[in-house]
């Protein structure tokens, strides 16, 4: 008779995501995962694979839960420019909030730590960034068509600038103790939409 799992794989995956998000990949050992998940090493390997496999599953979980919020914000009916402004301000506010800023963004953290030498991580990072850029581009195109954005503004270039800004906000917000740095940068960038 096959043994049943004595732990909830979904809860364990979320716990692994939380630990990787707080510490990063390299600073998280298998012993840390065993302790944090409360699951034996053999069970982790049997359920998720090795540490890298578990990290990739945690990254997929993050992308499944975080990116849809951006889709909803930027694809909502009605004027598009307020949604774009709201997204940028939300990123800045989160990066300036003490409890949230220290972890940063899991995708941004993965891009900085692993993407330069891990093609699987790089692919996921690029897919996430492409999705955000495409959503921003579509929203800015709608805004220009609706007269919210001046006709001489390039929605593609603005979308790329905002994507880079959002990622930079996450990095600076994580490392800086001055919340004004990200809040001021966000407002200056939003001025380009006027």
C-alpha positions in Angstrom: 0.0 0.0 0.0 1.4 3.4 -0.9 2.1 5.8 1.9 0.1 9.0 2.0 1.9 12.3 2.4 2.0 13.5 6.0 2.2 17.1 5.0 0.4 19.5 2.8 2.5 20.0 -0.4 0.8 23.3 -1.2 1.5 24.7 2.2 5.1 23.4 2.0 5.6 25.1 -1.4 4.3 28.4 0.0 6.6 28.1 3.0 9.5 27.4 0.6 8.6 30.5 -1.4 8.5 32.6 1.7 11.9 31.4 2.8 13.6 31.8 -0.7 12.0 35.2 -1.0 13.4 36.3 2.4 16.8 34.8 2.0 17.5 34.2 -1.7 18.5 31.0 -3.3 22.2 30.8 -2.4 21.6 31.7 1.3 18.9 29.0 1.7 20.3 25.6 2.5 18.4 22.3 2.3 18.7 22.2 6.1 17.0 25.5 6.3 14.2 24.2 4.1 13.8 21.1 6.2 13.5 23.2 9.3 11.3 25.9 7.8 8.9 23.5 6.0 8.8 21.0 8.9 9.2 18.3 6.3 11.9 15.6 6.0 14.6 16.0 3.4 13.6 12.7 1.7 10.0 14.0 1.5 11.1 17.3 0.0 13.1 15.5 -2.7 10.3 13.0 -3.4 7.7 15.8 -3.7 9.6 18.7 -5.2 12.9 17.4 -6.5 16.2 19.1 -5.5 16.7 22.6 -4.2 16.7 24.1 -7.6 13.6 22.3 -8.7 11.9 23.5 -5.5 13.0 27.1 -6.2 11.6 26.9 -9.7 8.3 25.6 -8.4 8.3 28.5 -5.8 9.0 31.0 -8.6 6.1 29.6 -10.6 3.8 29.9 -7.6 4.9 33.5 -7.2 4.2 34.3 -10.8 0.8 32.6 -10.6 -0.3 34.7 -7.7 1.3 38.1 -8.3 1.2 38.7 -12.1 -2.7 38.3 -12.3 -3.1 41.3 -10.0 -1.2 43.4 -12.6 -3.4 42.0 -15.4 -6.5 43.0 -13.5 -5.3 46.5 -12.7 -4.1 47.3 -16.3 -6.9 45.5 -18.2 -9.9 47.0 -16.3 -12.5 48.8 -18.4 -12.5 52.6 -18.3 -9.7 55.2 -18.5 -6.3 53.5 -18.7 -4.0 56.2 -17.5 -5.3 56.2 -13.9 -4.6 52.4 -13.8 -1.0 52.9 -15.0 -0.5 55.7 -12.5 -2.0 53.5 -9.7 0.3 50.6 -10.5 3.4 52.7 -10.4 2.3 54.3 -7.1 1.4 51.0 -5.6 4.9 49.6 -6.4 6.5 52.7 -4.9 4.3 52.6 -1.8 5.0 48.9 -1.3 8.7 49.5 -1.7 8.6 52.3 0.8 6.7 50.3 3.4 8.9 48.9 6.1 7.3 45.5 6.4 7.1 44.8 2.6 10.3 46.5 1.3 12.8 44.2 2.8 11.9 41.2 0.7 11.5 43.2 -2.6 10.0 41.4 -5.5 10.7 37.7 -6.0 11.2 38.1 -9.8 13.5 41.1 -9.4 15.5 39.2 -6.7 15.7 36.2 -9.0 16.8 38.4 -11.9 19.7 39.9 -9.9 20.8 36.7 -8.1 20.3 33.9 -10.6 19.2 35.0 -14.1 22.7 35.9 -15.3 23.8 32.2 -15.0 20.6 30.2 -14.8 18.7 30.0 -18.0 15.5 28.5 -16.5 15.3 31.5 -14.1 16.2 33.9 -16.9 13.3 32.6 -19.0 10.8 33.0 -16.2 12.0 36.5 -15.4 11.9 37.5 -19.1 8.3 36.1 -19.5 7.2 38.0 -16.4 8.8 41.2 -17.7 7.3 40.7 -21.2 3.9 40.3 -19.7 4.1 43.5 -17.7 5.6 45.4 -20.6 2.8 44.2 -22.9 0.1 45.1 -20.4 1.6 48.6 -19.9 1.9 49.0 -23.7 -1.7 48.0 -24.2 -2.9 50.4 -21.4 -0.8 53.3 -22.7 -2.0 52.6 -26.3 -5.6 52.8 -25.0 -4.8 55.9 -23.1 -3.3 57.6 -26.2 -6.3 56.5 -28.3 -8.7 57.9 -25.7 -6.9 61.3 -25.5 -5.6 60.6 -22.0 -2.0 60.5 -23.2 -0.6 63.1 -25.6 -0.4 61.9 -29.2 3.3 62.4 -29.5 4.1 59.9 -26.7 5.4 56.5 -27.7 3.4 53.8 -25.8 6.1 51.1 -26.4 9.0 53.3 -25.2 6.9 54.5 -22.2 6.0 50.9 -21.3 9.6 49.9 -21.3 10.6 52.9 -19.2 7.9 52.1 -16.7 8.9 48.4 -16.6 12.5 49.4 -15.8 11.3 51.9 -13.3 9.1 49.3 -11.5 12.0 46.9 -11.3 14.4 49.6 -10.1 11.8 50.7 -7.5 11.9 47.1 -6.1 15.7 47.1 -5.9 16.1 50.5 -4.4 13.2 50.1 -2.1 14.7 46.9 -0.7 18.1 48.4 -0.1 17.3 52.0 0.9 16.1 53.3 4.2 14.8 56.5 2.6 11.3 55.9 1.3 11.3 59.3 -0.4 13.8 58.0 -2.9 11.3 55.6 -4.5 8.2 57.8 -4.0 9.9 60.8 -5.6 11.3 58.7 -8.5 7.8 57.3 -9.2 6.2 60.8 -9.3 8.9 62.2 -11.6 8.4 59.3 -14.0 4.7 59.7 -14.0 5.3 63.3 -15.1 6.3 61.9 -18.4 2.7 60.7 -19.0 1.3 64.3 -18.8 
